[in-house]
Amino acid sequence: MCLKLLIYDDAPEFGGHEQMVVRLVHHLSRLADIRVVFVLFEGNQALEKSLPPGVDVVKVPYKSAGAQVIRSYFSWRHIARLVGIFRAHSPGLLLVAQGGIAVSSTALFAGRIAAIPTVSYIPM
């Protein structure tokens, strides 16, 4: 049985937590029983280029920014878009890569609405 893992990261830059999650993806991509789908901010080309071959990439026009904790509560259009993307891929698990508690937090709302088991990954 193959597990489909959907990873979400809407950070606008390629920083430390992206490096950690990319290492994880490189490891997981070598396992035959895990398929990785990575949803990322369309402007983060460094993140996209660092992913190994075979990882499905979905780009979104939304990025985490200042006051993200507050923005997430008012980003319902983006959250609805994510719910659609998440349901279309129907992953067994959603991993939300966060460099801090607010980064990528819209995916936490979308995962809950889509009823997908969700894990927040904050590497420290």
Buried (B, 14 or more C-beta within 10 A) or exposed (E): EEEBBBBBBBBBEBBEBBEBBBEBBBEBBEEEEBBBBBBBBBBBEEBBEBBEEEBEEBEBEBBBEEEBEEBBEEBEEBBEBBBEBBBEBEBBBBBBBBBBEBBBBBBBBBBEBBEBEBEBBBBE
